[in-house]
Amino acid sequence: MMSPSVQFDIGEILWVDFPQRIPPGHEQLGRRPVIVVGIPQLVQPVPYRVLLVVPLTRTRFQGPLFPLIPAGIGGLPADSTVLIYQIGAIDARRVVGHLGDLSSTEMVPVWAGLKLMFGFREEVEL
């Protein structure tokens, strides 16, 4: 577990321990990398220190909700698929390590997937 005084950044790739959930479902489980996509306490004071994250997997999927990040980017040891549809809030105490950081350019497909998932679509002229 990382020190409570550690500061986190948007686009940071962290190792997180996800707990077993009861009943078990299709959520990610165990130690895995995540990308920080939101830090609520930077917007306003919140009761608990949480991070909004999207988990990563080595399993390949296709589509805008599954951007691929090549090995080596952000310290990732293997090609990794971002699971945009599994965005979630985690207690910052679940963070067990730091892998690296994504640049603003490397975050573009992550932001695009999040925008689509939450219904923020560009106006298109027909």
TIVO-2410 file (N, C-alpha, C; in nm, 3 decimals):
# residues 126
REC num residu      c1      c2      c3 atome chaine
REC   1      M   0.085  -0.118   0.000     N      A
REC   1      M   0.000   0.000   0.000    CA      A
REC   1      M   0.089   0.124   0.000     C      A
REC   2      M   0.050   0.224  -0.078     N      A
REC   2      M   0.128   0.347  -0.086    CA      A
REC   2      M   0.091   0.440   0.030     C      A
REC   3      S   0.182   0.528   0.063     N      A
REC   3      S   0.163   0.623   0.171    CA      A
REC   3      S   0.041   0.710   0.146     C      A
REC   4      P  -0.035   0.744   0.251     N      A
REC   4      P  -0.153   0.829   0.234    CA      A
REC   4      P  -0.120   0.968   0.181     C      A
REC   5      S   0.007   1.010   0.192     N      A
REC   5      S   0.045   1.143   0.147    CA      A
REC   5      S   0.080   1.147  -0.002     C      A
REC   6      V   0.086   1.032  -0.067     N      A
REC   6      V   0.121   1.028  -0.209    CA      A
REC   6      V   0.014   1.101  -0.290     C      A
REC   7      Q   0.060   1.184  -0.382     N      A
REC   7      Q  -0.032   1.255  -0.471    CA      A
REC   7      Q  -0.042   1.180  -0.603     C      A
REC   8      F  -0.159   1.179  -0.662     N      A
REC   8      F  -0.182   1.110  -0.788    CA      A
REC   8      F  -0.215   1.210  -0.897     C      A
REC   9      D  -0.195   1.169  -1.022     N      A
REC   9      D  -0.221   1.254  -1.137    CA      A
REC   9      D  -0.311   1.182  -1.237     C      A
REC  10      I  -0.390   1.260  -1.310     N      A
REC  10      I  -0.468   1.207  -1.421    CA      A
REC  10      I  -0.370   1.149  -1.523     C      A
REC  11      G  -0.400   1.032  -1.576     N      A
REC  11      G  -0.313   0.969  -1.674    CA      A
REC  11      G  -0.204   0.882  -1.613     C      A
REC  12      E  -0.199   0.877  -1.483     N      A
REC  12      E  -0.100   0.793  -1.415    CA      A
REC  12      E  -0.145   0.647  -1.421     C      A
REC  13      I  -0.050   0.557  -1.443     N      A
REC  13      I  -0.081   0.414  -1.442    CA      A
REC  13      I  -0.029   0.358  -1.310     C      A
REC  14      L  -0.122   0.296  -1.237     N      A
REC  14      L  -0.093   0.245  -1.103    CA      A
REC  14      L  -0.124   0.096  -1.095     C      A
REC  15      W  -0.059   0.028  -1.003     N      A
REC  15      W  -0.097  -0.109  -0.965    CA      A
REC  15      W  -0.199  -0.097  -0.853     C      A
REC  16      V  -0.309  -0.169  -0.865     N      A
REC  16      V  -0.417  -0.165  -0.767    CA      A
REC  16      V  -0.456  -0.308  -0.731     C      A
REC  17      D  -0.489  -0.330  -0.604     N      A
REC  17      D  -0.544  -0.458  -0.560    CA      A
REC  17      D  -0.696  -0.446  -0.556     C      A
REC  18      F  -0.764  -0.516  -0.649     N      A
REC  18      F  -0.911  -0.521  -0.649    CA      A
REC  18      F  -0.955  -0.638  -0.563     C      A
REC  19      P  -1.049  -0.615  -0.472     N      A
REC  19      P  -1.094  -0.723  -0.383    CA      A
REC  19      P  -1.191  -0.818  -0.453     C      A
REC  20      Q  -1.206  -0.935  -0.396     N      A
REC  20      Q  -1.312  -1.028  -0.438    CA      A
REC  20      Q  -1.445  -0.965  -0.401     C      A
REC  21      R  -1.539  -0.968  -0.490     N      A
REC  21      R  -1.671  -0.910  -0.461    CA      A
REC  21      R  -1.770  -1.022  -0.439     C      A
REC  22      I  -1.867  -0.994  -0.354     N      A
REC  22      I  -1.968  -1.094  -0.322    CA      A
REC  22      I  -2.103  -1.033  -0.355     C      A
REC  23      P  -2.181  -1.097  -0.439     N      A
REC  23      P  -2.146  -1.218  -0.514    CA      A
REC  23      P  -2.046  -1.184  -0.622     C      A
REC  24      P  -1.965  -1.283  -0.666     N      A
REC  24      P  -1.869  -1.256  -0.772    CA      A
REC  24      P  -1.940  -1.225  -0.903     C      A
REC  25      G  -1.878  -1.140  -0.981     N      A
REC  25      G  -1.936  -1.102  -1.109    CA      A
REC  25      G  -1.827  -1.092  -1.214     C      A
REC  26      H  -1.843  -0.998  -1.305     N      A
REC  26      H  -1.748  -0.984  -1.416    CA      A
REC  26      H  -1.653  -0.867  -1.396     C      A
REC  27      E  -1.644  -0.815  -1.274     N      A
REC  27      E  -1.551  -0.707  -1.247    CA      A
REC  27      E  -1.408  -0.762  -1.241     C      A
REC  28      Q  -1.313  -0.672  -1.260     N      A
REC  28      Q  -1.172  -0.710  -1.250    CA      A
REC  28      Q  -1.140  -0.748  -1.106     C      A
REC  29      L  -1.044  -0.838  -1.091     N      A
REC  29      L  -1.012  -0.894  -0.960    CA      A
REC  29      L  -0.861  -0.906  -0.945     C      A
REC  30      G  -0.812  -0.887  -0.825     N      A
REC  30      G  -0.670  -0.906  -0.797    CA      A
REC  30      G  -0.587  -0.784  -0.834     C      A
REC  31      R  -0.456  -0.803  -0.839     N      A
REC  31      R  -0.364  -0.694  -0.869    CA      A
REC  31      R  -0.357  -0.672  -1.019     C      A
REC  32      R  -0.382  -0.549  -1.059     N      A
REC  32      R  -0.377  -0.516  -1.201    CA      A
REC  32      R  -0.351  -0.368  -1.219     C      A
REC  33      P  -0.304  -0.331  -1.339     N      A
REC  33      P  -0.282  -0.189  -1.365    CA      A
REC  33      P  -0.413  -0.118  -1.397     C      A
REC  34      V  -0.416   0.010  -1.360     N      A
REC  34      V  -0.529   0.097  -1.390    CA      A
REC  34      V  -0.475   0.232  -1.436     C      A
REC  35      I  -0.559   0.306  -1.506     N      A
REC  35      I  -0.527   0.443  -1.543    CA      A
REC  35      I  -0.616   0.535  -1.461     C      A
REC  36      V  -0.557   0.636  -1.398     N      A
REC  36      V  -0.634   0.735  -1.324    CA      A
REC  36      V  -0.700   0.830  -1.424     C      A
REC  37      V  -0.834   0.839  -1.418     N      A
REC  37      V  -0.908   0.928  -1.508    CA      A
REC  37      V  -0.983   1.037  -1.432     C      A
REC  38      G  -0.982   1.031  -1.301     N      A
REC  38      G  -1.049   1.134  -1.222    CA      A
REC  38      G  -0.999   1.135  -1.079     C      A
REC  39      I  -0.988   1.257  -1.026     N      A
REC  39      I  -0.947   1.275  -0.886    CA      A
REC  39      I  -1.047   1.373  -0.824     C      A
REC  40      P  -1.156   1.321  -0.766     N      A
REC  40      P  -1.264   1.408  -0.717    CA      A
REC  40      P  -1.217   1.519  -0.622     C      A
REC  41      Q  -1.120   1.488  -0.535     N      A
REC  41      Q  -1.079   1.587  -0.436    CA      A
REC  41      Q  -1.005   1.706  -0.498     C      A
REC  42      L  -0.970   1.697  -0.627     N      A
REC  42      L  -0.914   1.814  -0.696    CA      A
REC  42      L  -1.023   1.910  -0.739     C      A
REC  43      V  -1.147   1.861  -0.742     N      A
REC  43      V  -1.260   1.945  -0.780    CA      A
REC  43      V  -1.319   2.014  -0.658     C      A
REC  44      Q  -1.335   1.936  -0.551     N      A
REC  44      Q  -1.388   1.991  -0.425    CA      A
REC  44      Q  -1.359   1.890  -0.316     C      A
REC  45      P  -1.367   1.932  -0.190     N      A
REC  45      P  -1.346   1.836  -0.082    CA      A
REC  45      P  -1.452   1.726  -0.087     C      A
REC  46      V  -1.407   1.602  -0.068     N      A
REC  46      V  -1.497   1.487  -0.064    CA      A
REC  46      V  -1.468   1.410   0.065     C      A
REC  47      P  -1.565   1.331   0.114     N      A
REC  47      P  -1.547   1.264   0.243    CA      A
REC  47      P  -1.431   1.164   0.248     C      A
REC  48      Y  -1.402   1.098   0.135     N      A
REC  48      Y  -1.297   0.995   0.135    CA      A
REC  48      Y  -1.206   1.016   0.015     C      A
REC  49      R  -1.083   0.976   0.029     N      A
REC  49      R  -0.985   0.989  -0.079    CA      A
REC  49      R  -1.003   0.875  -0.178     C      A
REC  50      V  -1.066   0.906  -0.291     N      A
REC  50      V  -1.090   0.806  -0.395    CA      A
REC  50      V  -1.031   0.853  -0.527     C      A
REC  51      L  -1.012   0.756  -0.614     N      A
REC  51      L  -0.966   0.783  -0.751    CA      A
REC  51      L  -1.065   0.718  -0.846     C      A
REC  52      L  -1.092   0.783  -0.958     N      A
REC  52      L  -1.170   0.721  -1.065    CA      A
REC  52      L  -1.069   0.659  -1.160     C      A
REC  53      V  -1.086   0.529  -1.186     N      A
REC  53      V  -0.988   0.457  -1.266    CA      A
REC  53      V  -1.056   0.369  -1.370     C      A
REC  54      V  -0.980   0.336  -1.474     N      A
REC  54      V  -1.021   0.234  -1.570    CA      A
REC  54      V  -0.915   0.125  -1.566     C      A
REC  55      P  -0.958  -0.001  -1.550     N      A
REC  55      P  -0.861  -0.111  -1.542    CA      A
REC  55      P  -0.809  -0.149  -1.680     C      A
REC  56      L  -0.696  -0.219  -1.679     N      A
REC  56      L  -0.632  -0.267  -1.800    CA      A
REC  56      L  -0.627  -0.419  -1.798     C      A
REC  57      T  -0.623  -0.479  -1.916     N      A
REC  57      T  -0.611  -0.623  -1.930    CA      A
REC  57      T  -0.523  -0.655  -2.049     C      A
REC  58      R  -0.466  -0.774  -2.052     N      A
REC  58      R  -0.388  -0.817  -2.169    CA      A
REC  58      R  -0.479  -0.880  -2.275     C      A
REC  59      T  -0.605  -0.908  -2.241     N      A
REC  59      T  -0.700  -0.963  -2.337    CA      A
REC  59      T  -0.735  -0.855  -2.439     C      A
REC  60      R  -0.740  -0.894  -2.566     N      A
REC  60      R  -0.770  -0.798  -2.673    CA      A
REC  60      R  -0.920  -0.794  -2.701     C      A
REC  61      F  -0.970  -0.671  -2.712     N      A
REC  61      F  -1.107  -0.647  -2.755    CA      A
REC  61      F  -1.101  -0.538  -2.860     C      A
REC  62      Q  -1.209  -0.519  -2.934     N      A
REC  62      Q  -1.214  -0.419  -3.040    CA      A
REC  62      Q  -1.319  -0.314  -3.009     C      A
REC  63      G  -1.297  -0.193  -3.057     N      A
REC  63      G  -1.396  -0.086  -3.046    CA      A
REC  63      G  -1.347   0.028  -2.960     C      A
REC  64      P  -1.424   0.138  -2.961     N      A
REC  64      P  -1.380   0.259  -2.891    CA      A
REC  64      P  -1.378   0.246  -2.739     C      A
REC  65      L  -1.445   0.145  -2.684     N      A
REC  65      L  -1.440   0.125  -2.538    CA      A
REC  65      L  -1.321   0.040  -2.496     C      A
REC  66      F  -1.235   0.003  -2.593     N      A
REC  66      F  -1.121  -0.084  -2.565    CA      A
REC  66      F  -0.992  -0.035  -2.633     C      A
REC  67      P  -0.949   0.089  -2.605     N      A
REC  67      P  -0.825   0.134  -2.669    CA      A
REC  67      P  -0.706   0.048  -2.626     C      A
REC  68      L  -0.612   0.031  -2.717     N      A
REC  68      L  -0.494  -0.050  -2.691    CA      A
REC  68      L  -0.376   0.042  -2.658     C      A
REC  69      I  -0.303   0.007  -2.553     N      A
REC  69      I  -0.181   0.078  -2.518    CA      A
REC  69      I  -0.065  -0.020  -2.534     C      A
REC  70      P   0.028   0.011  -2.624     N      A
REC  70      P   0.139  -0.081  -2.649    CA      A
REC  70      P   0.232  -0.096  -2.528     C      A
REC  71      A   0.297  -0.211  -2.519     N      A
REC  71      A   0.394  -0.237  -2.414    CA      A
REC  71      A   0.499  -0.126  -2.415     C      A
REC  72      G   0.544  -0.089  -2.296     N      A
REC  72      G   0.646   0.014  -2.281    CA      A
REC  72      G   0.589   0.152  -2.259     C      A
REC  73      I   0.471   0.180  -2.313     N      A
REC  73      I   0.407   0.309  -2.291    CA      A
REC  73      I   0.360   0.314  -2.146     C      A
REC  74      G   0.392   0.421  -2.077     N      A
REC  74      G   0.348   0.435  -1.938    CA      A
REC  74      G   0.403   0.328  -1.845     C      A
REC  75      G   0.511   0.262  -1.887     N      A
REC  75      G   0.570   0.159  -1.803    CA      A
REC  75      G   0.501   0.024  -1.810     C      A
REC  76      L   0.406   0.007  -1.901     N      A
REC  76      L   0.334  -0.120  -1.909    CA      A
REC  76      L   0.425  -0.232  -1.960     C      A
REC  77      P   0.425  -0.347  -1.893     N      A
REC  77      P   0.511  -0.457  -1.935    CA      A
REC  77      P   0.460  -0.534  -2.057     C      A
REC  78      A   0.333  -0.517  -2.092     N      A
REC  78      A   0.273  -0.590  -2.205    CA      A
REC  78      A   0.170  -0.500  -2.273     C      A
REC  79      D   0.139  -0.531  -2.401     N      A
REC  79      D   0.028  -0.462  -2.467    CA      A
REC  79      D  -0.094  -0.475  -2.377     C      A
REC  80      S  -0.165  -0.365  -2.358     N      A
REC  80      S  -0.278  -0.366  -2.264    CA      A
REC  80      S  -0.400  -0.299  -2.325     C      A
REC  81      T  -0.515  -0.359  -2.302     N      A
REC  81      T  -0.643  -0.304  -2.345    CA      A
REC  81      T  -0.706  -0.230  -2.229     C      A
REC  82      V  -0.749  -0.107  -2.255     N      A
REC  82      V  -0.818  -0.027  -2.154    CA      A
REC  82      V  -0.964  -0.070  -2.152     C      A
REC  83      L  -1.015  -0.102  -2.034     N      A
REC  83      L  -1.154  -0.144  -2.019    CA      A
REC  83      L  -1.238  -0.023  -1.977     C      A
REC  84      I  -1.265   0.066  -2.073     N      A
REC  84      I  -1.339   0.189  -2.045    CA      A
REC  84      I  -1.471   0.159  -1.975     C      A
REC  85      Y  -1.540   0.054  -2.017     N      A
REC  85      Y  -1.673   0.025  -1.963    CA      A
REC  85      Y  -1.670  -0.021  -1.818     C      A
REC  86      Q  -1.550  -0.044  -1.763     N      A
REC  86      Q  -1.540  -0.084  -1.622    CA      A
REC  86      Q  -1.486   0.029  -1.535     C      A
REC  87      I  -1.508   0.153  -1.575     N      A
REC  87      I  -1.466   0.267  -1.493    CA      A
REC  87      I  -1.524   0.251  -1.353     C      A
REC  88      G  -1.447   0.290  -1.254     N      A
REC  88      G  -1.496   0.280  -1.117    CA      A
REC  88      G  -1.418   0.367  -1.022     C      A
REC  89      A  -1.476   0.385  -0.905     N      A
REC  89      A  -1.409   0.458  -0.797    CA      A
REC  89      A  -1.343   0.357  -0.704     C      A
REC  90      I  -1.218   0.386  -0.668     N      A
REC  90      I  -1.148   0.301  -0.572    CA      A
REC  90      I  -1.095   0.387  -0.460     C      A
REC  91      D  -1.085   0.330  -0.343     N      A
REC  91      D  -1.019   0.395  -0.231    CA      A
REC  91      D  -0.871   0.405  -0.265     C      A
REC  92      A  -0.810   0.520  -0.245     N      A
REC  92      A  -0.669   0.540  -0.279    CA      A
REC  92      A  -0.579   0.444  -0.203     C      A
REC  93      R  -0.628   0.388  -0.092     N      A
REC  93      R  -0.546   0.292  -0.016    CA      A
REC  93      R  -0.529   0.159  -0.089     C      A
REC  94      R  -0.604   0.135  -0.197     N      A
REC  94      R  -0.589   0.012  -0.276    CA      A
REC  94      R  -0.468   0.018  -0.369     C      A
REC  95      V  -0.411   0.136  -0.386     N      A
REC  95      V  -0.294   0.152  -0.473    CA      A
REC  95      V  -0.172   0.089  -0.407     C      A
REC  96      V  -0.105   0.001  -0.482     N      A
REC  96      V   0.013  -0.068  -0.428    CA      A
REC  96      V   0.141  -0.035  -0.504     C      A
REC  97      G   0.131   0.040  -0.612     N      A
REC  97      G   0.250   0.075  -0.686    CA      A
REC  97      G   0.222   0.167  -0.803     C      A
REC  98      H   0.331   0.221  -0.857     N      A
REC  98      H   0.325   0.314  -0.970    CA      A
REC  98      H   0.401   0.254  -1.087     C      A
REC  99      L   0.338   0.253  -1.205     N      A
REC  99      L   0.406   0.204  -1.326    CA      A
REC  99      L   0.464   0.318  -1.408     C      A
REC 100      G   0.383   0.419  -1.433     N      A
REC 100      G   0.428   0.529  -1.517    CA      A
REC 100      G   0.314   0.625  -1.545     C      A
REC 101      D   0.332   0.705  -1.648     N      A
REC 101      D   0.234   0.808  -1.683    CA      A
REC 101      D   0.209   0.808  -1.832     C      A
REC 102      L   0.086   0.840  -1.870     N      A
REC 102      L   0.051   0.858  -2.010    CA      A
REC 102      L   0.054   1.006  -2.043     C      A
REC 103      S   0.104   1.040  -2.159     N      A
REC 103      S   0.104   1.179  -2.203    CA      A
REC 103      S  -0.039   1.219  -2.243     C      A
REC 104      S  -0.060   1.347  -2.263     N      A
REC 104      S  -0.193   1.392  -2.305    CA      A
REC 104      S  -0.230   1.330  -2.440     C      A
REC 105      T  -0.133   1.312  -2.528     N      A
REC 105      T  -0.160   1.248  -2.657    CA      A
REC 105      T  -0.198   1.102  -2.639     C      A
REC 106      E  -0.128   1.032  -2.549     N      A
REC 106      E  -0.158   0.891  -2.524    CA      A
REC 106      E  -0.293   0.872  -2.456     C      A
REC 107      M  -0.343   0.976  -2.389     N      A
REC 107      M  -0.473   0.971  -2.322    CA      A
REC 107      M  -0.590   0.996  -2.417     C      A
REC 108      V  -0.565   1.046  -2.538     N      A
REC 108      V  -0.673   1.083  -2.631    CA      A
REC 108      V  -0.772   0.968  -2.653     C      A
REC 109      P  -0.729   0.843  -2.684     N      A
REC 109      P  -0.830   0.738  -2.705    CA      A
REC 109      P  -0.905   0.701  -2.577     C      A
REC 110      V  -0.844   0.721  -2.462     N      A
REC 110      V  -0.913   0.695  -2.335    CA      A
REC 110      V  -1.025   0.797  -2.317     C      A
REC 111      W  -0.991   0.925  -2.336     N      A
REC 111      W  -1.093   1.031  -2.324    CA      A
REC 111      W  -1.204   1.012  -2.426     C      A
REC 112      A  -1.167   0.973  -2.549     N      A
REC 112      A  -1.268   0.953  -2.653    CA      A
REC 112      A  -1.365   0.842  -2.614     C      A
REC 113      G  -1.314   0.731  -2.561     N      A
REC 113      G  -1.400   0.622  -2.517    CA      A
REC 113      G  -1.491   0.663  -2.403     C      A
REC 114      L  -1.437   0.739  -2.307     N      A
REC 114      L  -1.518   0.786  -2.194    CA      A
REC 114      L  -1.628   0.880  -2.242     C      A
REC 115      K  -1.594   0.971  -2.333     N      A
REC 115      K  -1.694   1.063  -2.385    CA      A
REC 115      K  -1.808   0.987  -2.453     C      A
REC 116      L  -1.774   0.887  -2.534     N      A
REC 116      L  -1.878   0.808  -2.601    CA      A
REC 116      L  -1.965   0.733  -2.500     C      A
REC 117      M  -1.900   0.672  -2.402     N      A
REC 117      M  -1.974   0.593  -2.305    CA      A
REC 117      M  -2.073   0.678  -2.225     C      A
REC 118      F  -2.033   0.801  -2.194     N      A
REC 118      F  -2.120   0.888  -2.115    CA      A
REC 118      F  -2.210   0.976  -2.200     C      A
REC 119      G  -2.212   0.953  -2.331     N      A
REC 119      G  -2.307   1.023  -2.417    CA      A
REC 119      G  -2.263   1.159  -2.465     C      A
REC 120      F  -2.136   1.194  -2.450     N      A
REC 120      F  -2.086   1.322  -2.499    CA      A
REC 120      F  -2.039   1.302  -2.643     C      A
REC 121      R  -2.131   1.323  -2.736     N      A
REC 121      R  -2.100   1.303  -2.877    CA      A
REC 121      R  -2.090   1.438  -2.946     C      A
REC 122      E  -1.996   1.446  -3.037     N      A
REC 122      E  -1.979   1.570  -3.115    CA      A
REC 122      E  -2.104   1.591  -3.199     C      A
REC 123      E  -2.141   1.716  -3.213     N      A
REC 123      E  -2.252   1.749  -3.303    CA      A
REC 123      E  -2.208   1.723  -3.446     C      A
REC 124      V  -2.286   1.650  -3.518     N      A
REC 124      V  -2.253   1.618  -3.656    CA      A
REC 124      V  -2.356   1.682  -3.747     C      A
REC 125      E  -2.306   1.755  -3.846     N      A
REC 125      E  -2.398   1.815  -3.944    CA      A
REC 125      E  -2.430   1.713  -4.051     C      A
REC 126      L  -2.556   1.696  -4.079     N      A
REC 126      L  -2.598   1.602  -4.183    CA      A
REC 126      L  -2.624   1.674  -4.313     C      A
***
